[in-house]
Each structure stands twice: as C-alpha cells, then as structure tokens.
Amino acid sequence: MANRILVDTNVLLDYLLTREPFYEDAKKIIHACVDGEAKGCIAAHSISNILKLRT
C-alpha cells in the first residue's frame, strides 16, 4: 500500500500556479500521487480556499 500524505493547500497552489521557488518540489509530490507512489489527501477546506482564488 502506498504511503498516505496530507498535501497542504500551499503545495497545491505552488503546483497549480507554478509558483517559484517551490514549484519543482510541489511537482514531485503531485507526480508521486499520480504515479501511485503515495496516496495524497487534502483537507476539505483546501478546496474552498483554492476556489476562492478564482474569483
């Protein structure tokens, strides 16, 4: 079973917005989740916080 990790909102934002200097590290975390090396979890409030940035 893959390791379970809690992905912080800022890690998601670094990846989605290509924010330097943390983009490369965030990319590694996201790709580990996509590739099945880790099981990424996010807090429910992360979704609403990210969506607030769109408005």
N, C-alpha and C positions, 0 to 999 in steps of 0.2 A: 504494500500500500504506500502511496506517495505521502510525503510529509505534508501536513496541513499548516498553512501560514496565513496570518491575517495581513492583508495588503492595506496599508494606510491610504487615506484619501490623497495625501500629497504624492505618494508613489504613483497612483493612478493619474493624477494631474501632470506630473513630470513626464509621464509616458505619452499621454494624450495630447499635451500641448508642446511636446518636445522642449521642455524647459531645461536649460543648462544651468549648472554643470551636472545635474543628476539624471539626465535622460538615459545615458548608457546603462547605469545601474538599474534604473526602473525597467528598462527594456529587457535586461537579463531576468528580472523577476517575472515579468509578464510572459516572456517566452518559456520560462521554466514551467509556468502554469499551463500554458497552451500545449506544450510538448508532453505534459503528464508527469514531469519530474517532481512537481509539487501540486498540491491542491490548494488553490487560492480562495480565500474567503474575504468578504468585505463586510463592514458594518452596515446595517440598514440605513443609517443616517448619511453614509457616504454618497449614496445615490442622490438623495435630495440636495446635498451640498454641491455635487457636480452639476446637477441640473440647474441650480440657481445661477451658476456662472454663465449659462447660455442666455439669460435674459438681461 
